[in-house]
Amino acid sequence: MIYAAKFAMLLEIPYVFGAEYHNDKAFDCSSFTQALYKFAGSTIPRTTRTQIKTGRRVDFDDIRPGDLIFYDTSGKKSQVNHVALYIGNREMIHTNSPRDGINVQNIDNGKHAKWTIEVRRILPESALEGYGN
């Protein structure tokens, strides 16, 4: 219940490129994933480029809730510049623009499926027991 209340509060926080999460003022994609992990009791680095070095790489077919999905939004797959959190049922939550804010999208549809560079598992396997894809 506490997590649900905190999560609902996050949905109202605006997107600002480069924003660090402090005092509920703004997020960018990586400060959003950092805040989600913080609420769950874990710590991850601040930027997308440092988050992709955390945890271990997993196959896209083995994705589990809590995994981070990294993208190159130019479509070239040459440089990571976006991150989202996989929440299960082939859906991710992320923030990527002031217009869209925080939103949930299907990981198989549209540009995100084409832009995926890597999936990383940060949480230990024991924390994922009981969660399917």
N, C-alpha and C positions, 0 to 999 in steps of 0.2 A: 504494500500500500504506500509506503514511504517513497519507493522508487517511482511508482506511478505518479505521485504528486510532483516529485522533482522533474520527471520527464515532461509532464504537462506544462510545467513552468518554463522549461527549455524551449518549447515550441513557439513561444512568443518573442524569443530573443532574435534580433535581426542579424543578417549576414553583413559582414564588412570584411573585405579582403585584407588579410594580414592581421586581423584582430586576435588579440590574446584574450582568453576568457578570464575576466576579473569582474566581480560584482554584478554579474548578470547583464552586462551592457551590450556585448556583440560577440559573434563567432565568425571564424572562417571554417573551412572544412576540417582542418587538423586540430584547431582548438576545440571544435565540437566533439570530435572523437576522443580527444584528451579529457574533456569534461565528462563524457559518458563513462569512460574507464575510471575516472576519479570517483564518480558517484557509486560505482560498483566496487570501490575499495582497491583499485589498482592504479599504478602510475605508468604513464607512457610519455615519451618525449613530445615536444611541442609541435614540430613541423612535420609535414608530409615526408620530406626527404630523410628525416631522422626516424620517423615512425616505421618506415619501410625496412629499416635495419634492425628492428626489434622483433623478438619472437622467432618463429620459423616459417619457412615457406611451405604452403600446402597446395595440392592440386585443386583447381577450380571445382572439380567433381566431388571433392571431399569437404567442401565449405560447410562451416557450422556457425550457429549464432555466436556472435562475439568476434568473429574473424574480421580483419580489416581488408578491404578491397582497394587496390591502388590503381590509378588511371593516369593516362596521358590524354588530356582533353583536346590536344591538337590532332589526335588520331594517328600519330606517327609511331607511337609506342617507343619513343626514344628517351623520354624524360618524365618521371613521375611528377604530377602537379595537382593531384586530387586524391582524396581518400574518403571512403564511406564505411559504415559499419553494417555487416550482414546481420539481419534480425530473424532469419528463418523464412520458410515458405517462399523461397526465391525472391525475397525482398531485402532491400537495404534502406538505411536511413542516412541522410547526409544533408549538407547545406552547401549551395554552390553559387547563389546569386541573390542580390537584394530582392528581386522580383519573386523568386520561388521560396526563399527562406528555407526553413527546415522541412524536408519532405521525404516521403517514402516512395520508392520506385522499384519496379521489377528489374532484377539483374540481367535478365535474358533479352529484354527489349531495347531496341534503339541503339543509340550511340554508345551507351555504357558497355554493352556486350562487346563492341568492337574496340573500345579503348582500354580494356582491362590489361594491365601489365602483370600484376601479381596479387596473390592472396597470402596474408600472413596470419598465423595463429599466435596470439599473445598470451591468452589464458592457458593455464595448464589443462591437460586432458581431463583431469579429475573434476574440474569446474564445468566441463561440458557434458558429463554423463547425464543421460536422459534426454538430451536435446538432439533432434534429428536435423536433417537438412531442410 
